[in-house]
Every structure is written in C-alpha cells, then in structure tokens.
C-alpha cells in the first residue's frame, strides 16, 4: 500500500503531534522523501519521537523504512490532480469539481493498494461457499444489504447482518463452509470486530474492508482490503465516505458472477 494512502487512512486517529508530521509529508511529499528525521521534525514543529511514532503506527519498522516507502512510491502515486480541501468561500461549482476530483483520487489510491490476486481468490471462494454473510452496521448497513441482494440474484445464498439482534442469531452458527465479509468504513465497530473473530474461530473464511489501515477486524481476517476515503466528506458531513468501498464490492460481485458464469439481468420493474 502506498505510504501516502496509509497516512490518509490513519489520519483521523492520529494525535496532534503526529498529525502535524502527516500534514507536512502530505503537503511536501517530494521534499520529505529527501529529508532526515530531524529535518522533518523541525519542519513539522514536533519532536523526533513523534516522527518515529507515526512511522511505526503506519506499519514501518522505523523512519528509514518509512522514507524509503515514500520514495519508492513517488513514481506510481503521482497524483493526476493537485487537490485542495473544500472551503466555506468556495462556489458550488468549485465544490462539485473538488469533490469529484477527490473521489477519483480515492479510487486511484484504492486501486494502487489492491491485491488483485487476493480479491480474485476471495471471489472464487464466495462462488463456492454454502453461505455468505455480509455484515455492516451504521452507515455500512445499506451497503451490506445491497451487496447481499446482488449476490442472491446470482444464486449465492447471501445473508445481510445489519443489527446486533441478527448477529446474535447467527454468530454461534458460522461454520467452515461459510464466508464472512465485514464492512466498516471507520474500522472501529467493536461488535463487527468481535463477529469476525468468532467466525474465524469457527472455521469461516473471513474478509474485512475498511478505510482505516489499522482496523482491528483486519487482524482476524484472511483477506483485508483498505479503501481510500474522501476527506471532505468526513470533515463536512461527519461521516466516512464509501465511494471506493462500493467500487470494490461491485468488483467483487462481478468476479463472483464470472466464476459462476452468470450475468445479472435487469431488475424487473415492480407492478404498480
């Protein structure tokens, strides 16, 4: 996963000092990759340990490995558009442009981080599973229901779990022939994290999707896919975006259809 995407993914959970380091690196990526740790700390106005803590929080052994990741990813993560956040003074037309460009970048970042072999492998497992549980709460509940519907249209026995009551009904019945897919934009749903652990313990194949690179549910999953978020959605609406996650689940359903040699026909119109 590109280092800059890791920073964006973890950004909302960073304490003030580490966030200052993240801000500096995101705003000056080419400069940062050539700086030593003391220089970055001085430029961000923080202590050297704050830079080290950020690197380790993103999964690197230390600053040097983090800097190498920034440099090695520079060529492939060159952004098509330079983005600036939505401001109160922006016109509606400017907001339209900024949000669409941010959404495009989120899709590009997610694509760069995507393990294509893993997502294809998961699709094959879903196509052959006895049951597929799609679990999502809060803002991910409707998404879980939509994915469940698409899989059922393909002939896959899919069950949406969108409440604690439904989860309690099934959590003792997960088995080796099941697939459990957890959807959590923020990655901090404790009930979902526990459900993944329970399903894994009982032999189910588990997958987890989140905008947060350090999501706890990822640790218990066989497959973890980190999707990129649109920061302005979080700042203005107070919730994580799911554009990239929807694109990823659409891809997964399409791959399942290919494995089943099926096509989703147009939905029949309801009689008035």
URSULCOR-V659613 format. One record per residue. N is the residue number from 0. RES is the residue in three letters. SS is DSSP state (H for helix, E for strand, C for the rest). Layout:
n=N res=RES ss=SS
n=N res=RES ss=SS
This chain:
n=0 res=UNK ss=C
n=1 res=UNK ss=C
n=2 res=UNK ss=H
n=3 res=UNK ss=H
n=4 res=UNK ss=H
n=5 res=UNK ss=H
n=6 res=UNK ss=H
n=7 res=UNK ss=H
n=8 res=UNK ss=H
n=9 res=UNK ss=H
n=10 res=UNK ss=H
n=11 res=UNK ss=H
n=12 res=UNK ss=H
n=13 res=UNK ss=C
n=14 res=UNK ss=C
n=15 res=UNK ss=H
n=16 res=UNK ss=H
n=17 res=UNK ss=H
n=18 res=UNK ss=H
n=19 res=UNK ss=H
n=20 res=UNK ss=H
n=21 res=UNK ss=H
n=22 res=UNK ss=H
n=23 res=UNK ss=H
n=24 res=UNK ss=H
n=25 res=UNK ss=H
n=26 res=UNK ss=H
n=27 res=UNK ss=C
n=28 res=UNK ss=H
n=29 res=UNK ss=H
n=30 res=UNK ss=H
n=31 res=UNK ss=H
n=32 res=UNK ss=C
n=33 res=UNK ss=C
n=34 res=UNK ss=C
n=35 res=UNK ss=C
n=36 res=UNK ss=H
n=37 res=UNK ss=H
n=38 res=UNK ss=H
n=39 res=UNK ss=H
n=40 res=UNK ss=H
n=41 res=UNK ss=H
n=42 res=UNK ss=H
n=43 res=UNK ss=H
n=44 res=UNK ss=C
n=45 res=UNK ss=C
n=46 res=UNK ss=C
n=47 res=UNK ss=H
n=48 res=UNK ss=H
n=49 res=UNK ss=H
n=50 res=UNK ss=H
n=51 res=UNK ss=H
n=52 res=UNK ss=H
n=53 res=UNK ss=H
n=54 res=UNK ss=H
n=55 res=UNK ss=H
n=56 res=UNK ss=H
n=57 res=UNK ss=C
n=58 res=UNK ss=C
n=59 res=UNK ss=C
n=60 res=UNK ss=C
n=61 res=UNK ss=C
n=62 res=UNK ss=H
n=63 res=UNK ss=H
n=64 res=UNK ss=H
n=65 res=UNK ss=H
n=66 res=UNK ss=H
n=67 res=UNK ss=H
n=68 res=UNK ss=H
n=69 res=UNK ss=H
n=70 res=UNK ss=H
n=71 res=UNK ss=H
n=72 res=UNK ss=C
n=73 res=UNK ss=C
n=74 res=UNK ss=C
n=75 res=UNK ss=C
n=76 res=UNK ss=C
n=77 res=UNK ss=C
n=78 res=UNK ss=C
n=79 res=UNK ss=C
n=80 res=UNK ss=C
n=81 res=UNK ss=C
n=82 res=UNK ss=C
n=83 res=UNK ss=C
n=84 res=UNK ss=C
n=85 res=UNK ss=C
n=86 res=UNK ss=C
n=87 res=UNK ss=C
n=88 res=UNK ss=C
n=89 res=UNK ss=C
n=90 res=UNK ss=C
n=91 res=UNK ss=H
n=92 res=UNK ss=H
n=93 res=UNK ss=H
n=94 res=UNK ss=H
n=95 res=UNK ss=H
n=96 res=UNK ss=H
n=97 res=UNK ss=H
n=98 res=UNK ss=H
n=99 res=UNK ss=H
n=100 res=UNK ss=H
n=101 res=UNK ss=H
n=102 res=UNK ss=H
n=103 res=UNK ss=H
n=104 res=UNK ss=H
n=105 res=UNK ss=H
n=106 res=UNK ss=H
n=107 res=UNK ss=H
n=108 res=UNK ss=H
n=109 res=UNK ss=H
n=110 res=UNK ss=H
n=111 res=UNK ss=H
n=112 res=UNK ss=H
n=113 res=UNK ss=C
n=114 res=UNK ss=C
n=115 res=UNK ss=H
n=116 res=UNK ss=H
n=117 res=UNK ss=H
n=118 res=UNK ss=H
n=119 res=UNK ss=H
n=120 res=UNK ss=H
n=121 res=UNK ss=H
n=122 res=UNK ss=H
n=123 res=UNK ss=H
n=124 res=UNK ss=H
n=125 res=UNK ss=H
n=126 res=UNK ss=H
n=127 res=UNK ss=H
n=128 res=UNK ss=C
n=129 res=UNK ss=C
n=130 res=UNK ss=E
n=131 res=UNK ss=E
n=132 res=UNK ss=E
n=133 res=UNK ss=E
n=134 res=UNK ss=E
n=135 res=UNK ss=E
n=136 res=UNK ss=C
n=137 res=UNK ss=H
n=138 res=UNK ss=H
n=139 res=UNK ss=H
n=140 res=UNK ss=H
n=141 res=UNK ss=H
n=142 res=UNK ss=H
n=143 res=UNK ss=H
n=144 res=UNK ss=H
n=145 res=UNK ss=H
n=146 res=UNK ss=H
n=147 res=UNK ss=H
n=148 res=UNK ss=H
n=149 res=UNK ss=H
n=150 res=UNK ss=H
n=151 res=UNK ss=H
n=152 res=UNK ss=H
n=153 res=UNK ss=C
n=154 res=UNK ss=C
n=155 res=UNK ss=C
n=156 res=UNK ss=C
n=157 res=UNK ss=E
n=158 res=UNK ss=E
n=159 res=UNK ss=E
n=160 res=UNK ss=E
n=161 res=UNK ss=C
n=162 res=UNK ss=C
n=163 res=UNK ss=H
n=164 res=UNK ss=H
n=165 res=UNK ss=H
n=166 res=UNK ss=H
n=167 res=UNK ss=H
n=168 res=UNK ss=H
n=169 res=UNK ss=H
n=170 res=UNK ss=C
n=171 res=UNK ss=C
n=172 res=UNK ss=C
n=173 res=UNK ss=C
n=174 res=UNK ss=C
n=175 res=UNK ss=C
n=176 res=UNK ss=C
n=177 res=UNK ss=E
n=178 res=UNK ss=E
n=179 res=UNK ss=E
n=180 res=UNK ss=E
n=181 res=UNK ss=E
n=182 res=UNK ss=E
n=183 res=UNK ss=E
n=184 res=UNK ss=C
n=185 res=UNK ss=C
n=186 res=UNK ss=C
n=187 res=UNK ss=C
n=188 res=UNK ss=C
n=189 res=UNK ss=H
n=190 res=UNK ss=H
n=191 res=UNK ss=H
n=192 res=UNK ss=H
n=193 res=UNK ss=H
n=194 res=UNK ss=H
n=195 res=UNK ss=H
n=196 res=UNK ss=H
n=197 res=UNK ss=H
n=198 res=UNK ss=H
n=199 res=UNK ss=H
n=200 res=UNK ss=H
n=201 res=UNK ss=C
n=202 res=UNK ss=C
n=203 res=UNK ss=C
n=204 res=UNK ss=E
n=205 res=UNK ss=E
n=206 res=UNK ss=E
n=207 res=UNK ss=E
n=208 res=UNK ss=E
n=209 res=UNK ss=E
n=210 res=UNK ss=C
n=211 res=UNK ss=C
n=212 res=UNK ss=C
n=213 res=UNK ss=C
n=214 res=UNK ss=C
n=215 res=UNK ss=H
n=216 res=UNK ss=H
n=217 res=UNK ss=H
n=218 res=UNK ss=H
n=219 res=UNK ss=C
n=220 res=UNK ss=C
n=221 res=UNK ss=C
n=222 res=UNK ss=E
n=223 res=UNK ss=E
n=224 res=UNK ss=E
n=225 res=UNK ss=E
n=226 res=UNK ss=C
n=227 res=UNK ss=C
n=228 res=UNK ss=C
n=229 res=UNK ss=C
n=230 res=UNK ss=H
n=231 res=UNK ss=H
n=232 res=UNK ss=H
n=233 res=UNK ss=H
n=234 res=UNK ss=H
n=235 res=UNK ss=H
n=236 res=UNK ss=H
n=237 res=UNK ss=C
n=238 res=UNK ss=C
n=239 res=UNK ss=C
n=240 res=UNK ss=C
n=241 res=UNK ss=C
n=242 res=UNK ss=H
n=243 res=UNK ss=H
n=244 res=UNK ss=H
n=245 res=UNK ss=H
n=246 res=UNK ss=H
n=247 res=UNK ss=H
n=248 res=UNK ss=H
n=249 res=UNK ss=H
n=250 res=UNK ss=H
n=251 res=UNK ss=H
n=252 res=UNK ss=H
n=253 res=UNK ss=H
n=254 res=UNK ss=H
n=255 res=UNK ss=H
n=256 res=UNK ss=H
n=257 res=UNK ss=H
n=258 res=UNK ss=H
n=259 res=UNK ss=H
n=260 res=UNK ss=C
n=261 res=UNK ss=C
n=262 res=UNK ss=C
n=263 res=UNK ss=C
n=264 res=UNK ss=C
n=265 res=UNK ss=C
n=266 res=UNK ss=C
n=267 res=UNK ss=C
n=268 res=UNK ss=C
n=269 res=UNK ss=C
n=270 res=UNK ss=C
n=271 res=UNK ss=C
